[in-house]
Amino acid sequence: MFSELKFHVPWGHVAAKAWGHPEGHPVLCLHGWLDNANTFDKLIPLLPRGCYYVAMDFSGHGLSSHRPAGCPYHFLDYVTDVRRVAAALQWRRFTLMGHSMGGAVAGMFCFLYPEMVDKLILLESLGFLLAPEDTEAWLKSKRKVIDGLLSLEAKQQTPKAWSPKAALQRLLEANSHLTAEGGAILLQRGATETPAGLVYNRDLRARTQSREFFTVEQCVKLLQKIQDRVLIIISQDGLLVPHNIPSRNQFVKALQEAFESTLKEHIQLAEVPGSHFVHLNEPEVVSGIISNFLTAQSSRARL
């Protein structure tokens, strides 16, 4: 059983869903890019019941309000969403669990507010967004954000309505790592039924997100600040295995070398069978690892 929550923000509200008793150990769960809080629906029921799990929808996602007209979606805005929710819940110290982009948001929050995070769980995320290889690529990425936002504003499109079957098919085509069951779970919170059909809830402007990038050297320094409190779970057929995304080879390989040489004894790294959405498709594959980490009393949990 879960309950729905709403947190007031200046432009509307941030929506969330919660499992467990509010007096339990607080765990804030962050979904991936263009996903929503339902991504944790199958995992959280398998985790320790002594925790209070709150899975939030980032602004422009799920049931949360879209940002005001004319405003882009900056990566740090998602980090601010986390800070707002923590303040509303009156949480001074809590565990963060993030999937994909949610892991990058969790990592950034942890680096900015290390005193507020007791443990960090990253699912198919290294806690960072990858830095472009050169200055021109960085400039191109920033220009793309601005041009994309202005293009969307110029079109002023009415959201398209889809049949339930077509809406699910479109979601699965855009996310090859999702199963039909997982896609249907995300769609329950990711779309609204109208007389014309299903309309996706997510804000199209979220596709033009302005990101914060890190170099490998910065990643290592930041991870050293929060060592002994981090669990990273990587799927064998996910998005962080170097050969699966050639453009990330250099970054991922360099970071893996850093793990081996500098961070191996301080950060728990677990590789599991499955895809980018293993926590949703096959939650039992990761639930035991996460449960051990959550319940461990010492700074080093056993995998």
Salt bridges, closest charged atoms under 4 A:
GLU4 OE2 - ARG189 NH1 2.89
ASP41 OD1 - LYS17 NZ 2.86
ASP57 OD2 - ARG189 NE 2.74
ASP81 OD1 - ARG67 NH2 3.06
ASP118 OD2 - HIS25 NE2 3.00
GLU124 OE1 - HIS276 ND1 2.78
ASP147 OD2 - ARG143 NE 3.55
GLU181 OE1 - LYS42 NZ 3.27
ASP203 OD2 - HIS66 ND1 3.59
ASP203 OD2 - ARG205 NH2 2.63
ASP228 OD1 - HIS266 ND1 3.80
GLU260 OE1 - LYS264 NZ 3.70
